[in-house]
Amino acid sequence: MTSSKSASGEGWFKSSRSSDNANCVEVRFVGGAVDVRDTKDRTGPVLAFDGGSWAGFVAALKSGPAR
């Protein structure tokens, strides 16, 4: 994971399950990486994950609550 200030650009989206209160994050796929930013601070820092790390994170979320 890396952090960057480059939040500009196209391709950002948030989950269709997100509410309208802006307490969520947005993601975009850039090459083999996934960028994540805070919806409330779109010009703030961006976290960048490699594709394998992101896939592992999503799989863990889908598997249920942490134990």
Buried (B, 14 or more C-beta within 10 A) or exposed (E): EEEEEEBEEEEBEEEEEBEEEEEBBBBBEEEEBBBBBBBEEEEEEBBBBBEEEBEEEEEEEEEEEEE
